[in-house]
Amino acid sequence: GITTGTVTATLTAETLANLGSLEDEDDALTITVSDTGSSVSASGLNALDAKTSVAVDASAAAGFSGALSDLVTLAGAIGSTVTIGGDETMALTDTGSVTAADIITVNGKTTGLVTADTVATITGAYSDLDALQADIAATEVSIGGDEAVTLSGSLSVAQYNDINGITTGTVTATLTAETLTNLGSLEDEDDA
């Protein structure tokens, strides 16, 4: 444009696709995203957020989708540099491994459903997977139910049995030393 300085302006409400063509960063643009769908791109919104020093209004969206890393970045911006309604759905598109802690982070930014049913593996400490299990029970998070689960740290038999209930997939865990009686209460076969 005509200046390398900061441009301050209010843009008319536009779709994320149109707003993605903004050419500069570090301007003071008041931006309203007009998309109302349930799968507004989290990565596109993050890129748009980087182009202005003013909070981006994405409250018209019914939901956001993308890789968990992009949804975590968006979650970090919500309430400071991105404004949403607070009840949007969040849909993960990952097909590999994700952490329970990151799913919980995203869930903490919306009262809408967080869908993680495309992932193959969920990893984390028992405390994170236990919290995720509570979010699933509260119907705040949805998973496919057949994901592999890999737990870090050592678990008791009771903790293993607790987490084993969220999936029919393979659960990989290290159990603490237990008596044979306690080990006899393991609930599943074919886990690692």
C-alpha positions as CSV (number, residue, x, y, z in Angstrom):
1,G,0.0,0.0,0.0
2,I,0.9,3.6,0.4
3,T,2.5,3.3,3.9
4,T,4.6,1.0,5.9
5,G,3.0,2.4,9.1
6,T,0.1,1.1,11.0
7,V,-3.3,1.2,9.3
8,T,-6.3,1.7,11.6
9,A,-9.6,0.7,10.0
10,T,-12.9,-1.0,10.6
11,L,-13.7,-3.6,7.9
12,T,-17.2,-4.6,6.9
13,A,-18.1,-8.1,8.0
14,E,-16.6,-10.6,5.6
15,T,-16.1,-14.3,5.2
16,L,-12.9,-15.8,6.5
17,A,-11.9,-16.7,2.9
18,N,-12.1,-13.1,1.8
19,L,-10.4,-11.8,5.0
20,G,-7.6,-14.2,4.4
21,S,-6.4,-12.1,1.5
22,L,-5.5,-9.2,3.8
23,E,-1.9,-8.4,2.9
24,D,-0.3,-6.8,6.0
25,E,0.3,-7.7,9.6
26,D,0.5,-5.5,12.7
27,D,-2.3,-3.2,11.6
28,A,-5.1,-2.0,13.9
29,L,-8.0,-3.5,12.0
30,T,-11.4,-4.1,13.5
31,I,-12.5,-7.3,11.9
32,T,-15.8,-9.2,12.0
33,V,-15.9,-12.7,10.5
34,S,-19.3,-13.3,8.9
35,D,-19.1,-17.1,8.6
36,T,-21.9,-18.8,10.5
37,G,-21.1,-22.5,9.7
38,S,-20.0,-25.2,12.2
39,S,-16.6,-25.8,10.6
40,V,-14.9,-22.4,10.4
41,S,-11.2,-23.0,9.9
42,A,-9.2,-22.6,13.1
43,S,-5.9,-22.2,11.2
44,G,-7.5,-19.5,9.0
45,L,-8.8,-17.7,12.0
46,N,-5.4,-17.9,13.7
47,A,-3.7,-16.5,10.6
48,L,-6.3,-13.6,10.5
49,D,-5.7,-12.9,14.2
50,A,-2.0,-12.4,13.4
51,K,-2.9,-9.6,11.0
52,T,-4.4,-7.2,13.5
53,S,-3.7,-5.8,16.9
54,V,-7.5,-5.6,17.6
55,A,-9.5,-8.6,18.7
56,V,-11.1,-10.5,15.8
57,D,-14.9,-11.0,16.3
58,A,-15.8,-14.6,15.2
59,S,-18.9,-14.8,17.4
60,A,-21.2,-15.5,14.4
61,A,-19.6,-18.9,13.8
62,A,-21.5,-22.0,15.0
63,G,-18.2,-24.0,15.3
64,F,-14.5,-24.3,14.4
65,S,-12.6,-27.2,13.0
66,G,-9.0,-28.1,12.4
67,A,-5.9,-29.8,13.7
68,L,-5.8,-29.9,17.5
69,S,-2.7,-27.8,17.4
70,D,-4.7,-25.0,15.6
71,L,-7.6,-25.4,18.0
72,V,-5.2,-25.1,21.0
73,T,-3.7,-21.9,19.4
74,L,-7.2,-20.5,18.9
75,A,-8.1,-21.5,22.5
76,G,-5.2,-19.4,23.7
77,A,-6.4,-16.4,21.7
78,I,-10.1,-16.6,22.8
79,G,-10.9,-13.9,25.4
80,S,-7.9,-11.8,24.4
81,T,-7.4,-11.4,20.7
82,V,-10.4,-13.5,19.4
83,T,-14.0,-13.1,20.5
84,I,-16.4,-16.0,20.2
85,G,-19.9,-16.6,21.5
86,G,-18.7,-19.3,23.9
87,D,-21.0,-22.2,22.8
88,E,-19.4,-23.1,19.5
89,T,-18.5,-26.7,18.6
90,M,-14.9,-27.6,18.1
91,A,-14.1,-30.5,15.8
92,L,-10.6,-32.1,15.6
93,T,-9.5,-33.3,12.2
94,D,-6.5,-35.2,13.5
95,T,-6.1,-38.8,12.5
96,G,-2.9,-39.6,14.5
97,S,-2.0,-39.1,18.1
98,V,-3.2,-36.3,20.3
99,T,-2.9,-35.4,24.0
100,A,-5.7,-35.5,26.5
101,A,-4.4,-32.2,28.0
102,D,-4.8,-30.4,24.7
103,I,-8.4,-31.7,24.2
104,I,-9.1,-30.5,27.8
105,T,-7.6,-27.0,26.9
106,V,-9.9,-26.7,23.9
107,N,-12.9,-27.9,25.9
108,G,-12.3,-25.2,28.5
109,K,-13.0,-22.5,26.0
110,T,-16.5,-23.5,24.9
111,T,-19.7,-25.0,26.2
112,G,-20.3,-26.6,22.8
113,L,-19.3,-30.2,22.0
114,V,-15.7,-31.0,21.3
115,T,-15.5,-33.8,18.8
116,A,-12.3,-35.9,18.7
117,D,-13.7,-39.1,17.0
118,T,-11.1,-39.2,14.2
119,V,-8.0,-39.6,16.3
120,A,-6.2,-42.9,16.5
121,T,-4.4,-42.5,19.9
122,I,-4.9,-40.4,23.0
123,T,-1.9,-39.9,25.3
124,G,-1.3,-38.4,28.7
125,A,-1.0,-38.8,32.4
126,Y,-3.7,-40.5,34.4
127,S,-4.9,-37.2,35.7
128,D,-5.4,-35.8,32.2
129,L,-7.2,-38.9,31.0
130,D,-9.3,-39.0,34.1
131,A,-10.3,-35.4,33.5
132,L,-11.0,-36.2,29.8
133,Q,-13.2,-39.1,30.9
134,A,-15.2,-36.7,33.1
135,D,-15.7,-34.4,30.1
136,I,-16.8,-37.4,28.0
137,A,-19.3,-38.4,30.8
138,A,-20.6,-34.9,30.9
139,T,-21.1,-35.0,27.1
140,E,-18.8,-32.1,26.6
141,V,-16.3,-34.2,24.6
142,S,-17.0,-37.0,22.1
143,I,-14.5,-39.6,21.0
144,G,-14.9,-42.6,18.7
145,G,-14.5,-45.1,21.6
146,D,-12.0,-47.3,19.9
147,E,-8.9,-45.1,20.2
148,A,-5.7,-46.5,21.5
149,V,-4.7,-44.9,24.9
150,T,-1.2,-44.5,26.0
151,L,-0.7,-43.5,29.7
152,S,2.5,-42.0,31.0
153,G,3.7,-42.8,34.5
154,S,2.7,-45.7,36.7
155,L,-0.9,-46.6,37.5
156,S,-2.7,-48.7,40.1
157,V,-5.0,-51.5,38.9
158,A,-8.0,-49.3,39.9
159,Q,-6.7,-46.4,37.8
160,Y,-6.1,-48.7,34.8
161,N,-9.6,-50.1,35.1
162,D,-11.0,-46.6,35.3
163,I,-9.3,-45.4,32.1
164,N,-9.9,-48.7,30.3
165,G,-13.6,-48.0,30.3
166,I,-13.4,-45.1,27.8
167,T,-12.2,-47.2,24.9
168,T,-12.3,-50.6,23.3
169,G,-8.9,-49.9,21.8
170,T,-5.6,-51.0,23.2
171,V,-4.5,-49.3,26.5
172,T,-0.8,-49.1,27.1
173,A,0.2,-48.5,30.7
174,T,2.8,-49.4,33.3
175,L,1.2,-50.7,36.5
176,T,2.6,-50.2,39.9
177,A,3.7,-53.3,41.9
178,E,0.5,-55.0,43.0
179,T,-0.5,-58.2,44.8
180,L,-1.7,-61.1,42.7
181,T,-5.2,-60.6,44.1
182,N,-5.3,-57.0,43.0
183,L,-3.8,-57.9,39.6
184,G,-6.6,-60.4,39.2
185,S,-9.1,-57.5,39.0
186,L,-7.7,-56.3,35.7
187,E,-10.8,-55.8,33.5
188,D,-9.5,-56.3,30.0
189,E,-7.4,-58.5,27.8
190,D,-5.1,-57.7,24.9
191,D,-3.8,-54.4,26.3
192,A,-0.2,-53.6,26.6
